[in-house]
Amino acid sequence: MNARFWWSGVVLSCLAMAGCESSDGKGDAGLVVEDGGTPGDGGPGDAGPGDAGTDPLACEKQRGVCAGAKRALVDGAYEPECTALSYGADYEGSETRCDGLDNDCDGVTDPSVESRVTALPGGYEVGQLSSLRTEAGVLVAVFDGATDARVLRLDENLQVQETSNVPMAWVRTGTARQYVRTAKLVRTSEGLALFYSTMSFRVAPLNAYLVPLEANGAPKRGADGEVLEYRLLDRPMDEGPTVVAASTEHDRLVMLWTTGKPPTQPVQVMGTVVDSKGQVLVAPKALFESASNWTPSPRSALWLRNGELLVALAEESGKGQGTVRVRRLDAALEQVGEERAFTTSEEPVPQLVDLGESAGAPLASPVLVWRSREAPEYRRWIRVAGHLFEGGQPVTWVMDTPAYVPWFGVFADEGVLRLSWLSRFFDGWENNTPIYWGRLWTQDLGDAPVDRTPGLELMPLNEHAMWVLMEKVGPRRMATLYTATTDAGQFLDAVRYCTP
């Protein structure tokens, strides 16, 4: 890696922190030895086998929970090599706990763990990959772009335990091939399901489907053995990505999309509500029409605990300006009260998340997270606004370095808002292929960001590395999934890490 790559990574690593901090807790400013000795020289500063040599009963490991450990007696003889009998109940040969202790005695407390989940057949854009935690593990939906979707069931270590195939609608019906624009694993009042919308190579018609799933991710089948699938949307003249949100309290799903082609037609955001079998509950209707020449699009939707719907729209000028609008709607998709609007830049990619009952009443717990770009340095910011309908004002959460673009995901964890993002920058072309590099970060609101990038160098990314997925995989343990690029292809990778 050249000096420019390294320096960019160092600058970003120190951003918004009082000092540099690495993901393994060792620090980026160099190892400090209190007595001035050199690590590994056998001197007083070396907490390793040198210590064991001063006491014939001392164990080989002397860091973390192994500090001061001495060999246990087994059948009247001391252990020739120390095991958990000597090191104690908190010892682990390979650390798995999130308990604030160095359980494997290697000098690192609660380390991040990287893993490769699966190979990806092609580039995935925002909204085309999805994950959902279930009682059986973490489900991840991966589309091959042609014939089917793979639903992977991962264990808490994010290792693939089972793969189920969901055939696409055009395969089952023998019709012309479509292209998946939006996909999402959802939890409905009737159980788990896979939602996906399709178009004919980014043009009309727009269709959407719902496939009920078993707990392990396999598609449910009817009495005839065929995969159950319900058509939710059939719009011959419409196109574009679709936003979906499912209610677990009531059997209803809302779908939002953009319609219209200027200058002959106004651009509108449309919406409809259906049940889990495709029965229309609220007929398609226009929810928003731009009063200017800016292009509106739906970006996020959230059913609230009071039965209302919260919708975030992005309205962009195409010249670096934009507005994020948040509206409350009732079950019939009629607007309730006044909207909130936030001035931003292009591609704000707003996301709504509900922190739940521990954060207050149904209208107090939703949070909006979005991205903006500010002069004079035009750095990218990630901003957060809570108490949206009680006058809550946005606060800056992340300020990225110039030329880097953060692509983020958010997660609500028992009232705590957690964030993860890929900070990516464009580095020119090679063999007609755009080259990108970046780093992976995580942060909890109010805490300093933590660099979770595997290794010390920047990661090679591609133009489709524009998202991260977040899931809770155990007590005090989160996971971030993202795309990584190597000479061997594109992969879905993951980092598991402990939370405070």
N, C-alpha and C positions, 0 to 999 in steps of 0.2 A: 504494500500500500504506500502511495506517495505521501509526502508531508502534508499536502493540502487535505487529503482525506483524514489523516490522523488529527490534524489541528481542528478540523470541523467537528470531529467526534468529541474532542476534549472540551471545546467551547460549549457544545450542547450538553455534555455530561455535567458541567458545573452550573448550568442554567437554573436559576430560581432557588439555589441552595446556598447555605452559608459556606459550604466547602464541598469539594468533590467527594462523591460517595459511590462506590461500586456496588453491583448487585449482590456480591457475596459478603459484603460488610468489611472487606479488608482495606478499602480506601484506595484512591487513585494517586495519592500524593507520595507514595513510597512507604515501605514498612518501617515503623519506628521501633527501635530497640532501646529500652530505657537505660541499660547500662552502657550503651555505646558499642556493644559487641556486634558482630556480624552474624546473621542467621546462618545456622549450619556449621559454625566454627567450633562447636562444642563448648563455648564459653557460657557465662551465666545467663546470657540473653537467649539461649537456645533451649526451648521447652520441648525436648524430644528424647531420643534414646540416651543422650549424654547424661540426663538426669537419672535414668534408670541405672546407669553404671555406677553411681555413687551409693546405691543400696541394692544388694543382691535380691531383695524381695520386691523391689519396685517394678511395676508393669512397664511394658514397652511404650504404651501411649500415656502421656501425661498432660494432655490438653483437655479443655472442656470438662465434661462430666468425669473424665478419667484422671483429673488432677489429683495427685496424692494416692492413686490406687496402688495396692500391693497384692501380690499373688495370693490367691485363696488356697486353702488346704483341701485337697480332694483325695479321699481314701488314704489319709495320713501323709500325703506328699503335696508339695507346692506345685501349682500349675506350671509346666515348662513354658507355656505361652498363654498369656492372660486371655480369658474369655469374659462373657457377661457375669460369670460368678465372681470375678475379681473386680470388674468395672462397675457393677451395680445395676439396679433396675432401670435407670435412665439411659443405659448404654444401648446403642444400635450399631451393627456392623455397617449399615448403609442408612443414612438419616432419612426418616419418613415423617417425623412429628413436627408440628408447628408449636413448640413449647418454649421458645426463647432460649434453648440450651444447645450447646454443641454436642449432640448425642453420639456422633461417630468419632469425636475427638481429633478432628483434622484441623482445628483452628477456625472453622467457619460455622457460624450459627444460622440455622434455618436457611440453607442455600436454595437458590432457584434451581430448577431441574428442567433441562431442555429435552425435547423428544421430537421425532419425526412421525407424524400421524399417517399420512398417505400421500402418494403421488397424485397430482392433479393433471387432468388431460389437456387443459388449456387455461387461458386467462379468465379470471373471474372479476367481474365488476361489482360495484357496490350493490348489495341487495340480492346477489345471485348465489350466495352461500349462507347457510343458516345452521345454528346449533340450538339445543335445548336440553337442559338437565332433567332427567326423569328418575324414577325409583330404580330403573334398571341400569342407569349410567348416563353418560352424555351422548346424545344423538347428534350426528352431523349429516346434513344432506349435501351430496355432491352430485352435480349433473355432468354427464359425459358430453352433452351438447348434441346428441344425435338420437339415441334410442331409449335411455332410461336414466333414472336417478338412483344413486347408491345411498342408502341410509346406513351409516356406520354407527355401531354401538360401541362406545369406548368405556373402559373402566376408569377408576379414579386416577390412575396413572396415565390416562389418555392413550392406552394401548387398544388397538382394534380387537374386539372380542367376537363380533358378529357383523356380517354384511347382508343387507336385504336390498333387493332390486325392485324398483317401482317403474313399470313400463309407462312411457309417455302416451298421451291420448292419441296422437297421430299414428303411433305404432299399433295400438289396439284396434283402431278404426280403419287403418289402411289409407288414411288421407295424406295430403301433402305435409311434408315436414314443417314444423314450426320451430321457433327459437325461444328459449326461456329468457324472459326479461327480469322477472322478480320471483324469488322463492323464499319461503319462510316456514319453518316448523312452528306450529301453533298448538296451544293448549285450549281446547274448547270445552264447553259444558258437557259434551259427549265424549271427551277423551282427546288423545293426541291425533294430530293430522298434519299432512304436508300440503301446503298451499303453493301453487305456482301459476304464473300468468305467462302467456305466449303471444308472439306475433310472427308474421311472415318476414323474417329478416328486417326487423325494426320498422315495419310498416303494418298498416291495418290488414286484417282484423285483429282486435284485441280479445283474447279469451282468457278465462281463469278457471282453475279446477281445484278441488279439495279431495285428498285421498286419506281416509281414516287409517290410523296406524295402531298396531299392537304396542304394548309397552316396550318391546325390544326393537321397535322400528320397522317391523315387517308390515306390509300393507294388509289390511283386513280384506277378507274375501266373502263373497256371497254364497248362497246355497249351491250355485252352479260351479263354484271354484274360481270364478273370475274376480279380478281385483275390483273392489268397490271404488268408485270415483264419481264425484258429483260436479257438474258444470255450474259454475257460479256466475260467469260473466260471458256475454256474447255481444261484442260491439263491432259491427262490420266496418264502421268508419273511423274508429278511434285507434290510438296507438300510444306507446310510451310505458314507462315503468308504473307499477301499481303498488299502492300502499294498502296493507291489510292489518286489521287488529281484531282479535277474537275475545269475546267475553266468556269468562268461566262461570259467571253467575247466571247468565241467560244464554239461550241457544241463539246466538246471533254473531255475525261477522260483518264488519264494515269494510268496504273497498272504495278507494279513492283513486282517481286518475285524471289526466288532463285531456281535454278535447278542444277542437277548433283549430283553424289555420288562418292566421292573419295574412293579408289584410281583408280577405273576403269574409272571414268568420271571426268573432271574438274568441279569445282563449279563455276557457272556463275550467275550473276544477269541479269535477263531478263526484257524486257519491251515491252509494246504494247500500242497503242492509239486507242480508239474507241469513237463513239458518244453515245449519251444518249439512243439510241435504240439498241446498241450492234453492229452496223456496224463498221467493222474494217477500221481504217484510216491509221494506221501504223502497219504492220504485226509484230508478236513477233520476237524480235531480242536480241542477247546478247549485254549488255551494259558494262559489266565489268567481267573480269576473274582474279582471284587472281594469282599473280606470285609466291606465296609461298604456304605453306601448310595451311595458315590461311583461315578461312571460312568467305566469304563476305555475307552481307545481306543488303537489302534496308531497311531504317528506316523512311525516311521522304521525301516528294516531294511537290513542290510548283510551281504553274504557276506564272510567273512574268508578270508585266504590259507591258513588251515589247514583249510578246508572247513566250518567252523562258521558259524552264523548269529548275528548280533547284532541284537536287537530293542529298540526304545525305546517304552515305553507311557506314556501320560499318564493319570493317575487324578485326576479333579476332583470337588470337593464341590458345585459350583454356588453356593458362597458365598465365593468368593475364595481358596479353599485348594486345593492340589494336590500331587501327588507324581509325579516322573518315575522310572520303573523301567526298568532296563537288564538284559536277560537274555541269556545265551548258550544257544543251542540247537544240537543236532547235526543231521545231515542228515535225521533222522527226526522233527525238531521236538520232541525230548525235551530238557528242561532240563539244562544242564551247570553244576555248581557253584552258588554262591550269587549272587543278584541284587544289584545296587547300586540304592539308592533315594536320591533327592534331594528334599528338601522345597522346594516352590515355591508360586507363586500360580496363578490361573486362566490358561488359554491359554499354557502354556509353550512350545508348538510346538517340541519337541526335534528336533534333527537329528543324525544320526550321519554321520561322515566318516572315511575311512581315509587316513592320511598316507603309507602305503606303506612299502616295505622300508627306505628311508633313515631312518625313524623307529623302527625296531626290529623285534622279533618280531611275529607276527600278533596277539597279545593286547596288545602294548604300543602299537601304532600307531593304533588307533581313538580318536577323540575325540568327546565329546558336547557339543553347544552347545544352550543353551536360554535362555528368557526368564523373569524373575521380577519381582515387585514387592515392595518392601521399605518398612516403616514407618521413621521417622514421616512422611517426606515422600511416601511411596508413589511413588518414582521407579521407572522400569523399568530393570532390569539385564539385560545379556546375559552369561551365565556359560559357562565352558569347563572341562571336566574331561577329563584324559587319564589314561593308565595305570589304566583303570577297574577292572581286576581285580587291581591291585597296590597298592590303597589310595590312588590318586590323588585329591586333593581339588580341589573347584572353585575357580576364580579368577574375579574380576570382570574382564570385558573392557571393557564399555561401561556407563556410567551416563547415562541420558537425562534430560532436564529434566522436571519435573513436568508432567503433562497430555499429554506426548508418548508415543506408543507405537511402539517400533521393530519393524518387520517385516523379518526378516533372511534372508540366504542365506549359505552357507558353501561354500568350495572348497579342495580339497587340491592344492597346486602343488609337486610334487617335494619333499615333506616340509614345506612351509610352509603354515600355515593362514591363509587369507584370508577376510575377512568384508565383506559389503556390506549396508546396510540403509536402508530408508525410515523416517525419523522423522516420524510423522504425528500431527496433533492435530485434534480435532473443533471446528468453529467455528460450530455452530448450523445453522439451517434457512433455506432460501430457496426459495420456491415449492414447498413440500413436498419439497424435495430436500436431503439432508444435505450440508454443506459441510466439506471437509477441506483442510488445507494441510500442507506438509512439506518436508523437505530430504533429499538423498541423500548418504550417507556411505560411505566404504570405509576398511578398516584391515587391517593385517597384525599378527599377534600380537606384542606387544612394541613396536610403533610407535604414534605418535599417530594419531588418526583424521583423515581428510582430507575436507573438504567438496567433493563433486563436483556440487553442485546447479548446473544450467545458469543462468547469470546471477546476479544478486545477490539477487533477491527469492525468497520462498518459492514453491514450486510448487503450483498447484492440483491436488488429488487427489480421488478419490472413494472411496466405501465399499469398493470392491473392490481398492484399492491396498494389498494385504496380502502382497506377496511381491516378491522380486527374483530374477533368474536370473544366474548368474555363469559365464563361460567364458573360457578362455585363448585368445587369438586370434593370438598371435605371441610371439617371445622377449621376455620382460620386459613383455609387454603383456596386460592383462586387460580384460574388458568386463563391464559390469553392464547388464542389461535390466530395464525396469520399466514400469508403466503411468503415463501422464500424461493429464490432463484439460484440455481447452480448450473454448472456445465452439463449436468445430467438431466436438467429439466426444472419443472416447477413443482413445489411440494407444499402441503399443508403441515406446518410446524406448530409447536406449542411450547409454552413456558409455564411451568407451575411454580407458584411462589406463595410464601406465607404472608398473612396480613397481620396488622397490629392487634 
